[in-house]
Amino acid sequence: MPAGRAPRPPDGFPGRRSLLDEVNQRVLDLLVADPRLSVAELARRIGMSAPAVRERVSRLEAAGVIRGYRLELDPAALGLPVTAWVRLRPGPGQLPKIAALAERTPEVGECYRVSGEDCFLLKVHVASVEALEAVLDRFLVHGQTTSSFVVSTPVPPRPPRPGTRPGR
């Protein structure tokens, strides 16, 4: 082994940067575009054998790069056409109660603990503005809410891309 080079670990990936090599990035790009692709189809599109691609996907999963495969539903098609982001500023001692309430509230699709003046950011899907009012009323006993309705989604949710720079 040349001087100054660290030995490669048994899995062949000395660090996360190597884990995200060009081939694995292509695997991720294809899975982001269509998470239902079979290993055989991934292998065909990349030009590798299915066992080699299966091993790469397994390593990406084991390293926590791929955390799961999700089904995306359209809330409006499910009868929930109103989506709102709700910022919540808790009263004293209310933080754990808000997190627990968000967990129990089926209309809350996402809940984030955030920095700044507000402590929580919730994404809420409801059938009507009146239904949003009822959800907000449950949280108002624990703090102050501020809501913003989603009018459109010009950039749909997308996964982070390592190594991207502005303008690329």
ZADO-1210 file (C-alpha; in nm, 4 decimals, padded with zeros to 6 digits):
<atoms>
<atom x="00.0000" y="00.0000" z="00.0000" code="MET" pos="1"/>
<atom x="00.1421" y="00.3447" z="-00.0906" code="PRO" pos="2"/>
<atom x="00.2577" y="00.5623" z="00.1989" code="ALA" pos="3"/>
<atom x="-00.0008" y="00.8034" z="00.3339" code="GLY" pos="4"/>
<atom x="-00.3026" y="00.6004" z="00.2216" code="ARG" pos="5"/>
<atom x="-00.5414" y="00.4641" z="00.4786" code="ALA" pos="6"/>
<atom x="-00.6494" y="00.1017" z="00.4357" code="PRO" pos="7"/>
<atom x="-00.9940" y="00.0532" z="00.2874" code="ARG" pos="8"/>
<atom x="-01.2524" y="-00.0899" z="00.5224" code="PRO" pos="9"/>
<atom x="-01.3992" y="-00.4328" z="00.4372" code="PRO" pos="10"/>
<atom x="-01.7040" y="-00.2835" z="00.2663" code="ASP" pos="11"/>
<atom x="-01.4831" y="-00.1055" z="00.0120" code="GLY" pos="12"/>
<atom x="-01.6110" y="00.2420" z="00.0968" code="PHE" pos="13"/>
<atom x="-01.3583" y="00.4456" z="00.2991" code="PRO" pos="14"/>
<atom x="-01.6137" y="00.7168" z="00.3788" code="GLY" pos="15"/>
<atom x="-01.9524" y="00.8567" z="00.2951" code="ARG" pos="16"/>
<atom x="-01.8058" y="01.0667" z="00.0138" code="ARG" pos="17"/>
<atom x="-01.6952" y="00.7472" z="-00.1635" code="SER" pos="18"/>
<atom x="-02.0328" y="00.5921" z="-00.0882" code="LEU" pos="19"/>
<atom x="-02.1839" y="00.8654" z="-00.3035" code="LEU" pos="20"/>
<atom x="-01.9727" y="00.7906" z="-00.6088" code="ASP" pos="21"/>
<atom x="-02.1013" y="00.8550" z="-00.9591" code="GLU" pos="22"/>
<atom x="-02.2699" y="00.5141" z="-00.9931" code="VAL" pos="23"/>
<atom x="-02.4455" y="00.5350" z="-00.6566" code="ASN" pos="24"/>
<atom x="-02.5577" y="00.8889" z="-00.7381" code="GLN" pos="25"/>
<atom x="-02.7098" y="00.7509" z="-01.0600" code="ARG" pos="26"/>
<atom x="-02.8842" y="00.4790" z="-00.8559" code="VAL" pos="27"/>
<atom x="-03.0262" y="00.7468" z="-00.6250" code="LEU" pos="28"/>
<atom x="-03.1349" y="00.9665" z="-00.9169" code="ASP" pos="29"/>
<atom x="-03.3235" y="00.6766" z="-01.0742" code="LEU" pos="30"/>
<atom x="-03.4877" y="00.5763" z="-00.7443" code="LEU" pos="31"/>
<atom x="-03.5914" y="00.9358" z="-00.6720" code="VAL" pos="32"/>
<atom x="-03.7563" y="00.9528" z="-01.0144" code="ALA" pos="33"/>
<atom x="-03.9269" y="00.6158" z="-00.9626" code="ASP" pos="34"/>
<atom x="-03.8891" y="00.4384" z="-00.6247" code="PRO" pos="35"/>
<atom x="-04.0742" y="00.1358" z="-00.7650" code="ARG" pos="36"/>
<atom x="-03.7980" y="00.0443" z="-01.0106" code="LEU" pos="37"/>
<atom x="-03.6894" y="-00.3153" z="-00.9730" code="SER" pos="38"/>
<atom x="-03.3249" y="-00.3996" z="-00.9151" code="VAL" pos="39"/>
<atom x="-03.3221" y="-00.5638" z="-01.2573" code="ALA" pos="40"/>
<atom x="-03.4460" y="-00.2429" z="-01.4228" code="GLU" pos="41"/>
<atom x="-03.1995" y="-00.0297" z="-01.2239" code="LEU" pos="42"/>
<atom x="-02.9188" y="-00.2597" z="-01.3354" code="ALA" pos="43"/>
<atom x="-03.0299" y="-00.2402" z="-01.6988" code="ARG" pos="44"/>
<atom x="-03.0409" y="00.1426" z="-01.6931" code="ARG" pos="45"/>
<atom x="-02.7021" y="00.1708" z="-01.5238" code="ILE" pos="46"/>
<atom x="-02.5347" y="-00.1016" z="-01.7268" code="GLY" pos="47"/>
<atom x="-02.4352" y="-00.3260" z="-01.4360" code="MET" pos="48"/>
<atom x="-02.5373" y="-00.6680" z="-01.3113" code="SER" pos="49"/>
<atom x="-02.8416" y="-00.6973" z="-01.0859" code="ALA" pos="50"/>
<atom x="-02.6379" y="-00.8445" z="-00.7935" code="PRO" pos="51"/>
<atom x="-02.3918" y="-00.5527" z="-00.8115" code="ALA" pos="52"/>
<atom x="-02.6756" y="-00.2989" z="-00.8069" code="VAL" pos="53"/>
<atom x="-02.8548" y="-00.4871" z="-00.5281" code="ARG" pos="54"/>
<atom x="-02.5317" y="-00.4689" z="-00.3223" code="GLU" pos="55"/>
<atom x="-02.5014" y="-00.0946" z="-00.3870" code="ARG" pos="56"/>
<atom x="-02.8632" y="-00.0316" z="-00.2835" code="VAL" pos="57"/>
<atom x="-02.8121" y="-00.2449" z="00.0288" code="SER" pos="58"/>
<atom x="-02.5035" y="-00.0417" z="00.1239" code="ARG" pos="59"/>
<atom x="-02.6893" y="00.2844" z="00.0682" code="LEU" pos="60"/>
<atom x="-02.9692" y="00.1573" z="00.2928" code="GLU" pos="61"/>
<atom x="-02.7279" y="00.0281" z="00.5614" code="ALA" pos="62"/>
<atom x="-02.5408" y="00.3615" z="00.5625" code="ALA" pos="63"/>
<atom x="-02.8694" y="00.5485" z="00.6139" code="GLY" pos="64"/>
<atom x="-02.8516" y="00.7323" z="00.2816" code="VAL" pos="65"/>
<atom x="-03.1740" y="00.5592" z="00.1736" code="ILE" pos="66"/>
<atom x="-03.4048" y="00.5780" z="00.4747" code="ARG" pos="67"/>
<atom x="-03.7122" y="00.4319" z="00.3132" code="GLY" pos="68"/>
<atom x="-03.9478" y="00.4191" z="00.0196" code="TYR" pos="69"/>
<atom x="-04.2657" y="00.6215" z="00.0479" code="ARG" pos="70"/>
<atom x="-04.6032" y="00.6356" z="-00.1119" code="LEU" pos="71"/>
<atom x="-04.7053" y="00.9891" z="-00.2081" code="GLU" pos="72"/>
<atom x="-05.0760" y="01.0664" z="-00.1841" code="LEU" pos="73"/>
<atom x="-05.2658" y="01.3681" z="-00.3151" code="ASP" pos="74"/>
<atom x="-05.4511" y="01.5183" z="-00.0160" code="PRO" pos="75"/>
<atom x="-05.7060" y="01.6911" z="-00.2434" code="ALA" pos="76"/>
<atom x="-05.7929" y="01.3590" z="-00.4100" code="ALA" pos="77"/>
<atom x="-05.8558" y="01.2223" z="-00.0586" code="LEU" pos="78"/>
<atom x="-06.1047" y="01.5008" z="00.0163" code="GLY" pos="79"/>
<atom x="-05.8519" y="01.7275" z="00.1927" code="LEU" pos="80"/>
<atom x="-05.8071" y="02.0205" z="-00.0488" code="PRO" pos="81"/>
<atom x="-05.6921" y="02.2745" z="00.2133" code="VAL" pos="82"/>
<atom x="-05.3260" y="02.2612" z="00.3144" code="THR" pos="83"/>
<atom x="-05.1801" y="02.5062" z="00.5637" code="ALA" pos="84"/>
<atom x="-04.8469" y="02.5603" z="00.7348" code="TRP" pos="85"/>
<atom x="-04.9033" y="02.6449" z="01.0979" code="VAL" pos="86"/>
<atom x="-04.6352" y="02.8113" z="01.3076" code="ARG" pos="87"/>
<atom x="-04.6797" y="02.7569" z="01.6787" code="LEU" pos="88"/>
<atom x="-04.5293" y="02.9579" z="01.9625" code="ARG" pos="89"/>
<atom x="-04.5834" y="02.7573" z="02.2840" code="PRO" pos="90"/>
<atom x="-04.6719" y="02.8997" z="02.6217" code="GLY" pos="91"/>
<atom x="-04.4435" y="02.8239" z="02.9179" code="PRO" pos="92"/>
<atom x="-04.4048" y="02.4501" z="02.9782" code="GLY" pos="93"/>
<atom x="-04.6112" y="02.3545" z="02.6735" code="GLN" pos="94"/>
<atom x="-04.3445" y="02.2137" z="02.4376" code="LEU" pos="95"/>
<atom x="-04.3916" y="01.8444" z="02.5191" code="PRO" pos="96"/>
<atom x="-04.7699" y="01.8818" z="02.5130" code="LYS" pos="97"/>
<atom x="-04.7613" y="02.0308" z="02.1640" code="ILE" pos="98"/>
<atom x="-04.5425" y="01.7517" z="02.0264" code="ALA" pos="99"/>
<atom x="-04.7732" y="01.4913" z="02.1798" code="ALA" pos="100"/>
<atom x="-05.0850" y="01.6657" z="02.0457" code="LEU" pos="101"/>
<atom x="-04.9336" y="01.6884" z="01.6959" code="ALA" pos="102"/>
<atom x="-04.8623" y="01.3147" z="01.7094" code="GLU" pos="103"/>
<atom x="-05.2272" y="01.2430" z="01.8009" code="ARG" pos="104"/>
<atom x="-05.3784" y="01.4821" z="01.5435" code="THR" pos="105"/>
<atom x="-05.4391" y="01.2977" z="01.2135" code="PRO" pos="106"/>
<atom x="-05.4660" y="01.6229" z="01.0155" code="GLU" pos="107"/>
<atom x="-05.1001" y="01.6994" z="01.0963" code="VAL" pos="108"/>
<atom x="-04.8954" y="01.5521" z="00.8123" code="GLY" pos="109"/>
<atom x="-04.5598" y="01.6922" z="00.9226" code="GLU" pos="110"/>
<atom x="-04.4293" y="01.8432" z="01.2456" code="CYS" pos="111"/>
<atom x="-04.0927" y="02.0114" z="01.2868" code="TYR" pos="112"/>
<atom x="-03.9264" y="02.1578" z="01.5950" code="ARG" pos="113"/>
<atom x="-03.7666" y="02.4787" z="01.4631" code="VAL" pos="114"/>
<atom x="-03.5526" y="02.7649" z="01.5837" code="SER" pos="115"/>
<atom x="-03.6639" y="03.1275" z="01.5961" code="GLY" pos="116"/>
<atom x="-03.9618" y="03.2895" z="01.7618" code="GLU" pos="117"/>
<atom x="-04.1871" y="02.9931" z="01.6901" code="ASP" pos="118"/>
<atom x="-04.0929" y="02.6473" z="01.8150" code="CYS" pos="119"/>
<atom x="-04.3032" y="02.4271" z="01.5879" code="PHE" pos="120"/>
<atom x="-04.3955" y="02.4192" z="01.2209" code="LEU" pos="121"/>
<atom x="-04.6875" y="02.1933" z="01.1270" code="LEU" pos="122"/>
<atom x="-04.8197" y="02.0969" z="00.7851" code="LYS" pos="123"/>
<atom x="-05.1930" y="02.0411" z="00.8128" code="VAL" pos="124"/>
<atom x="-05.4326" y="01.8882" z="00.5554" code="HIS" pos="125"/>
<atom x="-05.8065" y="01.9480" z="00.6056" code="VAL" pos="126"/>
<atom x="-06.1335" y="01.9397" z="00.4131" code="ALA" pos="127"/>
<atom x="-06.2234" y="02.3047" z="00.4740" code="SER" pos="128"/>
<atom x="-06.1235" y="02.6275" z="00.6447" code="VAL" pos="129"/>
<atom x="-06.3721" y="02.5422" z="00.9191" code="GLU" pos="130"/>
<atom x="-06.1940" y="02.2123" z="00.9734" code="ALA" pos="131"/>
<atom x="-05.8647" y="02.4024" z="01.0020" code="LEU" pos="132"/>
<atom x="-06.0224" y="02.6229" z="01.2669" code="GLU" pos="133"/>
<atom x="-06.1118" y="02.3139" z="01.4710" code="ALA" pos="134"/>
<atom x="-05.7528" y="02.1843" z="01.4451" code="VAL" pos="135"/>
<atom x="-05.6115" y="02.5229" z="01.5440" code="LEU" pos="136"/>
<atom x="-05.8444" y="02.5400" z="01.8436" code="ASP" pos="137"/>
<atom x="-05.6870" y="02.2201" z="01.9791" code="ARG" pos="138"/>
<atom x="-05.3420" y="02.3826" z="01.9668" code="PHE" pos="139"/>
<atom x="-05.4430" y="02.7288" z="02.0904" code="LEU" pos="140"/>
<atom x="-05.4709" y="02.6070" z="02.4499" code="VAL" pos="141"/>
<atom x="-05.0935" y="02.5443" z="02.4366" code="HIS" pos="142"/>
<atom x="-04.9740" y="02.8575" z="02.2555" code="GLY" pos="143"/>
<atom x="-05.0167" y="03.1051" z="01.9732" code="GLN" pos="144"/>
<atom x="-05.0655" y="02.9932" z="01.6121" code="THR" pos="145"/>
<atom x="-05.0013" y="03.1654" z="01.2803" code="THR" pos="146"/>
<atom x="-05.1294" y="02.9981" z="00.9621" code="SER" pos="147"/>
<atom x="-05.0424" y="03.0275" z="00.5955" code="SER" pos="148"/>
<atom x="-05.2516" y="02.8536" z="00.3301" code="PHE" pos="149"/>
<atom x="-05.0746" y="02.6717" z="00.0485" code="VAL" pos="150"/>
<atom x="-05.1945" y="02.8263" z="-00.2774" code="VAL" pos="151"/>
<atom x="-04.9769" y="02.6210" z="-00.5136" code="SER" pos="152"/>
<atom x="-04.6574" y="02.4153" z="-00.5172" code="THR" pos="153"/>
<atom x="-04.4347" y="02.5528" z="-00.7946" code="PRO" pos="154"/>
<atom x="-04.1443" y="02.3331" z="-00.6763" code="VAL" pos="155"/>
<atom x="-04.2674" y="01.9950" z="-00.5524" code="PRO" pos="156"/>
<atom x="-04.0876" y="01.8280" z="-00.2602" code="PRO" pos="157"/>
<atom x="-03.7564" y="01.6811" z="-00.3640" code="ARG" pos="158"/>
<atom x="-03.4747" y="01.5041" z="-00.1833" code="PRO" pos="159"/>
<atom x="-03.1479" y="01.6802" z="-00.1036" code="PRO" pos="160"/>
<atom x="-02.8644" y="01.6404" z="-00.3522" code="ARG" pos="161"/>
<atom x="-02.5104" y="01.6232" z="-00.2158" code="PRO" pos="162"/>
<atom x="-02.2470" y="01.8293" z="-00.3894" code="GLY" pos="163"/>
<atom x="-02.4891" y="02.0575" z="-00.5724" code="THR" pos="164"/>
<atom x="-02.3986" y="02.4221" z="-00.6086" code="ARG" pos="165"/>
<atom x="-02.6127" y="02.7217" z="-00.7064" code="PRO" pos="166"/>
<atom x="-02.6578" y="02.7486" z="-01.0802" code="GLY" pos="167"/>
<atom x="-02.5943" y="02.3801" z="-01.1498" code="ARG" pos="168"/>
</atoms>
